[in-house]
Amino acid sequence: MKRRWIKTMAAALVMTLLSGCADTASSKPGGTAAAAWGDGVSGAGTGGAGAEDAGAGAGTGETGGGSGDGTADSGAPGGRGPEGGEGGGQARTEAGKPAATDTDALEVYEAEELFTRQENILSLSDSAAAWGISYKIEKVEYTESFGDRNLEHLQNYMPDAETDSQGNLSGDFKYLFLTITFTNTTDEFREINRNAGGISVIGASLNTLDWSNDVVYYDLYWEEGGPQDFHHWGLEPGESVTSEVGWVIEGCGRMTGADDTLAERMGTAGSYELYYHVKQFDSDNEGSFFIDLGVKVE
């Protein structure tokens, strides 16, 4: 009788400990913020939206924190992520683990669709500013040919894109070369990131989609920076620099093949006008501008 009582008490103690672990796991904050990239100013990084840990059973996200691209100092405000949800986690077993599902598939969080306003869509002759830096597009070249540019400045981290010995692209890819004048409109020195602006498309409902952030070429490197600072430039108050920056653009066929909802979300199957996105925040189009480049991705 005494031995049976001891076993009963031990089982009750184990169940109490397991219950406590389950409560602790369900209240543990989950998720990590998505990586962010610099926005054109030293320390003016833009925060991504954090996805909650699926196992922790929390909501849809937590407020994203801003950070630069890893090479500039932190200091200016970061972007804003969506607010965290209110629980809503998976069902749990007695051992505090997520209950098994039929497919045992991981839960996927989709990025919230962003929209702009018609007045924030600018013509090629307009300039736009964010974080104290003005951006003016001087020239647009959309081509498969690398031309007579410096091959030593072509960065070979282009996903799936192939080039010949002269740097020319083949397949469903093109270069987009933009000659941009960057101007420091503040009264203090700024170290800018010339890869701050992405290339976007705009749908029929003014929903916006990043099409390419793959900067692969700069005509000039900032000689005062280190080897890792080739995409930066330092500007004194009121100072400007004009530089050619190149992106790799994927064709519509490849993009729709990777995302079968693209045509439905954009209101057309293509082709799409390309815009230079002057970003105020990465997770919010508030204060952002889109300069119409006058070329289309097919």
C-alpha positions as CSV (number, residue, x, y, z in Angstrom):
1,M,0.0,0.0,0.0
2,K,2.8,2.4,0.9
3,R,4.7,1.6,-2.4
4,R,1.5,2.3,-4.4
5,W,1.0,5.6,-2.6
6,I,4.6,6.7,-3.4
7,K,4.0,5.8,-7.1
8,T,0.8,7.8,-7.2
9,M,2.5,10.9,-5.6
10,A,5.4,10.6,-8.1
11,A,3.1,10.5,-11.1
12,A,1.2,13.6,-9.8
13,L,4.5,15.5,-9.3
14,V,5.6,14.6,-12.9
15,M,2.2,15.8,-14.3
16,T,2.6,19.1,-12.3
17,L,6.1,19.7,-13.7
18,L,5.0,19.0,-17.3
19,S,2.0,21.3,-16.9
20,G,4.3,24.0,-15.7
21,C,6.6,23.5,-18.7
22,A,3.7,23.8,-21.1
23,D,2.6,27.0,-19.5
24,T,6.1,28.4,-19.7
25,A,6.5,27.4,-23.3
26,S,3.2,29.0,-24.3
27,S,4.1,32.3,-22.7
28,K,7.7,32.5,-24.0
29,P,8.1,35.4,-26.5
30,G,8.9,34.0,-30.0
31,G,10.2,35.0,-33.3
32,T,13.1,37.0,-34.6
33,A,13.0,40.2,-36.7
34,A,13.6,39.8,-40.4
35,A,16.9,41.1,-41.8
36,A,16.9,44.8,-42.9
37,W,18.9,46.7,-45.2
38,G,20.3,50.3,-45.1
39,D,18.1,53.1,-46.4
40,G,20.6,55.6,-47.7
41,V,21.8,57.2,-44.5
42,S,24.3,56.0,-41.9
43,G,22.3,54.2,-39.3
44,A,19.0,54.7,-41.0
45,G,18.2,51.1,-41.5
46,T,14.8,49.8,-41.9
47,G,13.2,47.2,-39.8
48,G,11.6,44.0,-41.0
49,A,8.4,42.4,-39.6
50,G,9.2,39.6,-37.1
51,A,7.5,36.2,-37.5
52,E,6.6,34.5,-34.2
53,D,7.9,31.1,-33.3
54,A,5.3,28.6,-34.5
55,G,6.1,26.3,-31.7
56,A,5.5,29.0,-29.1
57,G,2.0,29.5,-30.4
58,A,2.1,33.3,-30.4
59,G,0.4,35.7,-32.8
60,T,1.4,37.1,-36.3
61,G,4.4,39.3,-35.5
62,E,6.3,41.6,-33.3
63,T,7.3,45.2,-33.8
64,G,10.4,45.2,-36.1
65,G,13.5,47.0,-35.0
66,G,15.5,49.1,-37.4
67,S,19.1,48.4,-38.3
68,G,21.5,49.2,-41.1
69,D,22.9,46.8,-43.6
70,G,25.6,45.7,-41.3
71,T,28.2,48.3,-42.3
72,A,26.7,51.6,-41.1
73,D,26.3,52.7,-37.5
74,S,22.9,52.5,-35.9
75,G,21.3,55.8,-34.9
76,A,18.3,56.8,-37.0
77,P,14.8,55.3,-36.6
78,G,14.2,51.9,-38.1
79,G,11.2,50.6,-39.9
80,R,8.0,49.4,-38.3
81,G,6.7,45.9,-38.2
82,P,3.2,44.8,-37.6
83,E,2.1,44.5,-34.0
84,G,2.2,41.1,-32.3
85,G,-1.0,39.0,-32.2
86,E,-2.9,37.8,-29.2
87,G,-1.9,34.1,-28.7
88,G,-3.7,31.9,-31.0
89,G,-1.1,29.1,-30.9
90,Q,-1.2,25.5,-31.8
91,A,-3.0,22.9,-29.7
92,R,-0.6,21.2,-27.2
93,T,-0.2,17.6,-25.9
94,E,0.0,16.8,-22.2
95,A,3.8,17.0,-22.6
96,G,3.7,20.6,-23.7
97,K,4.6,19.9,-27.4
98,P,2.6,21.1,-30.4
99,A,-0.1,18.5,-31.4
100,A,0.7,16.6,-34.6
101,T,-1.1,17.6,-37.8
102,D,-2.1,15.5,-40.8
103,T,0.6,17.1,-43.0
104,D,3.1,18.0,-40.2
105,A,3.9,21.1,-42.3
106,L,5.4,24.3,-41.0
107,E,3.1,27.3,-40.7
108,V,4.0,30.0,-43.2
109,Y,3.6,33.7,-42.6
110,E,2.9,35.9,-45.7
111,A,4.2,39.5,-45.9
112,E,1.5,42.1,-45.7
113,E,0.8,43.8,-49.0
114,L,1.9,47.4,-49.2
115,F,0.1,50.3,-51.1
116,T,1.1,53.7,-52.2
117,R,-0.8,56.9,-53.1
118,Q,-1.0,58.3,-56.6
119,E,0.7,61.6,-55.5
120,N,3.7,59.6,-54.4
121,I,4.3,58.3,-57.9
122,L,6.7,60.7,-59.6
123,S,7.9,61.2,-63.1
124,L,11.5,60.7,-64.2
125,S,12.2,64.4,-64.1
126,D,11.3,64.6,-60.4
127,S,13.6,64.1,-57.5
128,A,12.7,62.5,-54.1
129,A,14.2,62.6,-50.7
130,A,14.3,60.3,-47.6
131,W,16.4,60.6,-44.4
132,G,17.9,63.8,-45.6
133,I,19.2,62.5,-48.9
134,S,17.8,63.6,-52.3
135,Y,17.7,61.2,-55.2
136,K,17.6,62.4,-58.9
137,I,17.6,60.0,-61.8
138,E,19.8,61.4,-64.6
139,K,19.8,58.4,-67.0
140,V,18.2,55.0,-67.5
141,E,19.6,52.1,-69.4
142,Y,17.8,48.8,-69.6
143,T,19.8,46.2,-71.5
144,E,21.3,42.7,-71.6
145,S,24.7,44.2,-72.5
146,F,27.3,45.1,-69.9
147,G,28.8,47.5,-72.4
148,D,32.2,49.1,-71.8
149,R,31.8,49.3,-68.0
150,N,34.5,48.2,-65.6
151,L,34.2,44.4,-65.2
152,E,36.1,44.5,-61.9
153,H,33.1,46.4,-60.4
154,L,30.6,43.7,-61.4
155,Q,29.6,41.8,-58.3
156,N,29.0,38.1,-59.1
157,Y,26.3,37.3,-56.6
158,M,23.4,37.4,-59.1
159,P,21.0,34.5,-58.3
160,D,20.6,32.2,-61.3
161,A,21.8,34.9,-63.8
162,E,24.6,33.9,-66.1
163,T,27.1,36.2,-67.9
164,D,29.7,35.7,-70.6
165,S,33.3,36.8,-70.4
166,Q,32.3,40.4,-71.2
167,G,29.6,40.5,-68.5
168,N,26.7,40.3,-70.8
169,L,23.5,38.6,-69.5
170,S,21.6,35.8,-71.1
171,G,18.2,34.2,-70.5
172,D,15.3,35.9,-68.7
173,F,17.5,38.7,-67.2
174,K,18.5,42.2,-67.9
175,Y,20.6,45.0,-66.4
176,L,19.0,48.2,-65.2
177,F,21.7,50.9,-65.0
178,L,20.6,54.1,-63.3
179,T,22.8,57.2,-63.2
180,I,21.7,58.9,-59.9
181,T,22.7,62.2,-58.3
182,F,22.7,61.8,-54.5
183,T,22.6,65.0,-52.5
184,N,23.0,65.6,-48.7
185,T,20.3,68.1,-47.8
186,T,21.2,68.1,-44.1
187,D,23.7,70.3,-42.2
188,E,25.9,67.4,-41.1
189,F,28.2,64.8,-42.8
190,R,26.3,61.7,-44.0
191,E,27.6,58.4,-45.1
192,I,25.0,57.1,-47.6
193,N,24.3,53.7,-49.1
194,R,23.9,53.8,-52.8
195,N,22.0,50.6,-52.8
196,A,19.3,52.1,-50.6
197,G,16.6,52.4,-53.3
198,G,15.1,49.2,-54.7
199,I,13.3,48.6,-58.0
200,S,9.5,48.1,-57.6
201,V,6.4,47.6,-59.7
202,I,3.0,49.0,-58.9
203,G,-0.3,47.1,-59.4
204,A,-3.7,48.2,-60.6
205,S,-4.8,48.9,-57.0
206,L,-1.6,50.9,-56.3
207,N,-0.2,47.9,-54.4
208,T,3.6,47.8,-54.5
209,L,6.0,44.9,-54.9
210,D,9.8,44.9,-54.6
211,W,11.0,43.5,-57.9
212,S,14.8,43.7,-57.4
213,N,17.2,44.6,-54.7
214,D,20.1,42.9,-56.4
215,V,22.6,45.7,-56.9
216,V,25.5,44.3,-58.8
217,Y,27.4,47.3,-60.1
218,Y,28.8,50.7,-59.1
219,D,30.9,52.8,-61.5
220,L,32.9,54.4,-58.6
221,Y,34.0,53.0,-55.3
222,W,34.3,55.3,-52.3
223,E,38.1,55.6,-51.8
224,E,37.8,56.9,-48.3
225,G,35.9,53.8,-47.1
226,G,37.2,50.3,-46.5
227,P,36.9,47.4,-49.0
228,Q,33.5,46.5,-47.5
229,D,32.2,50.0,-48.1
230,F,32.2,49.9,-51.9
231,H,28.4,50.7,-51.9
232,H,28.8,53.6,-49.5
233,W,29.7,57.3,-50.1
234,G,30.4,60.1,-47.8
235,L,28.8,63.5,-48.3
236,E,29.4,66.8,-46.6
237,P,26.4,69.1,-46.0
238,G,25.0,70.2,-49.3
239,E,27.4,68.0,-51.3
240,S,26.3,65.8,-54.2
241,V,27.8,62.8,-56.0
242,T,26.6,61.4,-59.4
243,S,27.1,57.6,-59.7
244,E,25.9,54.8,-62.0
245,V,24.3,51.9,-60.1
246,G,23.3,48.6,-61.7
247,W,20.6,46.1,-60.8
248,V,19.7,42.7,-62.3
249,I,16.1,42.4,-63.3
250,E,14.3,39.1,-63.6
251,G,11.7,38.7,-66.4
252,C,8.0,38.2,-65.8
253,G,8.2,34.6,-66.7
254,R,10.5,33.7,-63.9
255,M,8.7,35.8,-61.4
256,T,5.2,34.4,-62.2
257,G,6.7,30.9,-62.2
258,A,7.9,31.4,-58.6
259,D,4.7,33.1,-57.5
260,D,1.5,31.9,-59.2
261,T,-0.5,34.6,-57.4
262,L,1.5,37.5,-58.9
263,A,-0.9,38.2,-61.9
264,E,-3.9,38.2,-59.6
265,R,-2.4,40.5,-57.0
266,M,-1.0,42.9,-59.6
267,G,-4.2,43.0,-61.7
268,T,-2.3,41.9,-64.9
269,A,0.0,39.1,-66.0
270,G,2.6,41.8,-67.2
271,S,4.4,43.6,-68.5
272,Y,5.1,45.9,-65.5
273,E,6.4,49.4,-65.3
274,L,9.6,49.7,-63.2
275,Y,9.9,52.3,-60.5
276,Y,12.9,53.4,-58.4
277,H,11.7,53.2,-54.8
278,V,13.0,56.0,-52.5
279,K,12.3,54.3,-49.2
280,Q,11.5,56.0,-45.9
281,F,10.7,52.7,-44.3
282,D,11.1,49.1,-45.4
283,S,7.9,47.8,-43.9
284,D,5.7,50.8,-44.6
285,N,5.3,53.0,-47.7
286,E,4.6,56.1,-45.5
287,G,6.8,58.8,-46.8
288,S,8.2,56.7,-49.7
289,F,8.2,57.7,-53.3
290,F,8.3,55.8,-56.6
291,I,10.0,57.4,-59.6
292,D,8.7,56.1,-62.9
293,L,11.7,54.9,-65.0
294,G,9.9,54.7,-68.3
295,V,10.8,51.1,-68.9
296,K,8.9,47.8,-68.5
297,V,9.8,44.3,-67.4
298,E,8.4,41.8,-69.9
